[in-house]
Amino acid sequence: MVLIFSLLLWLIDLYTYIIFASVIISWLIAFDILKINNNIVYKVVMIVTNLTQPVFDAVRMIVPSFFGLDFSPVIILLALQGIKIALIQLAISIIY
């Protein structure tokens, strides 16, 4: 049982890092620091985009952007942290 909770917590942490990578990559592309003409960079951008865009799009349907700012990554990160806290509390209540 502990292994399942550990795996779920690890997956939440992994997806959190992927979201941070997506945000940083989008900023680097917007400021023209990162060029997607490079084949390796393009592949990394596509992997990160394919992992995050479906979730971002689902949140964007509910919460629109404000003054051109997209808050979907922040909302997803808050939701993931809430799920993580709930899983930890559930694991503690089951184990003890």
C-alpha positions in Angstrom: 0.0 0.0 0.0 2.8 2.3 0.8 4.4 1.6 -2.6 1.2 2.7 -4.3 1.1 6.0 -2.4 4.8 6.6 -3.0 4.3 6.0 -6.7 1.3 8.4 -6.9 3.3 11.1 -5.0 6.2 10.6 -7.3 4.0 10.9 -10.4 2.5 14.1 -9.0 6.0 15.5 -8.4 7.1 14.5 -11.9 4.1 16.2 -13.5 4.8 19.3 -11.5 8.3 19.5 -12.9 6.9 19.0 -16.4 4.5 21.9 -15.9 7.4 24.1 -14.7 9.4 23.0 -17.7 6.5 23.9 -20.0 6.2 27.4 -18.5 9.9 28.1 -18.7 10.1 26.8 -22.3 7.2 29.0 -23.3 8.9 32.1 -21.8 12.2 31.2 -23.5 10.4 30.8 -26.8 8.4 34.1 -26.3 11.6 36.0 -25.6 13.3 34.4 -28.6 16.0 32.9 -26.4 15.1 29.3 -27.4 14.9 28.5 -31.1 12.7 25.6 -32.1 14.5 25.3 -35.4 16.9 23.0 -33.7 15.8 19.4 -34.0 16.5 18.4 -30.4 14.9 21.5 -29.0 11.9 20.9 -31.2 11.5 17.3 -30.0 11.7 18.4 -26.3 9.2 21.2 -26.8 6.8 18.8 -28.5 7.1 16.2 -25.8 6.5 18.8 -23.0 3.7 20.4 -25.0 1.9 17.0 -25.7 2.1 16.2 -22.0 0.7 19.5 -20.7 -1.6 21.0 -23.3 -4.6 18.7 -22.9 -4.7 19.6 -19.2 -4.0 23.3 -19.8 -6.8 23.4 -22.4 -9.3 21.8 -20.0 -8.5 24.4 -17.4 -8.6 27.2 -19.9 -12.2 26.2 -20.8 -13.2 26.9 -17.2 -10.9 29.8 -16.3 -10.2 32.3 -19.1 -6.9 34.3 -19.3 -6.9 37.7 -17.6 -5.2 40.6 -19.4 -3.3 38.1 -21.6 -2.0 36.1 -18.6 -2.7 32.4 -18.5 -3.3 31.1 -15.0 -3.9 27.5 -16.0 -0.5 26.2 -14.9 -0.9 27.9 -11.5 -4.4 26.4 -11.1 -3.1 22.9 -12.0 -0.1 23.2 -9.7 -2.4 24.2 -6.8 -4.8 21.3 -7.6 -1.8 18.8 -7.7 -0.6 20.0 -4.4 -4.1 19.6 -2.9 -4.2 16.1 -4.3 -0.8 15.4 -2.9 -1.8 16.6 0.6 -5.0 14.6 0.5 -3.0 11.4 -0.5 -0.6 12.0 2.3 -3.4 12.3 4.8 -5.1 9.3 3.4 -1.9 7.3 3.6 -1.3 8.3 7.2 -4.9 7.4 8.2 -4.6 4.0 6.6 -1.2 3.2 8.0 -1.8 4.3 11.5 
